[in-house]
Amino acid sequence: MAKIMHVQTVLIVEDLEALKEKTGETATKDALAKAVHHYLDCEYTQVEDMWAKKLEKVVKRKQEER
């Protein structure tokens, strides 16, 4: 039997809406579950510094908003 754990995270609203659209889910928890499952199964997600690249994108977007 699998253990289940409740987790939380902070996301930008636009990212969450894009995730829901891309996964085809309307509920946040379903979209996140589908995305995590895909991430764990996908061979192409093994990119070095993935989070650093994401952070750079967010910083750039925030600078452009100013």
Phi, psi and omega in degrees: 000136183278143173278145178243136180232138176274130180229157177226156176206166177252129179228151173288136184306317181298322178294318179296316178296320178295322178295316178299317180295315183292324180276344182079015180256150177259335180270138180302312184296325178290319178296317179294318179298317179295319180294317179295315179301316178297316181301316182291330181270335188281127180286344184272359182273002180273063182257131178291144177057035179301317183290327177295318178295321179295317180297318177300319180296317180295316180298317179298317179298318180295321178295323180290332179290334181283000000 
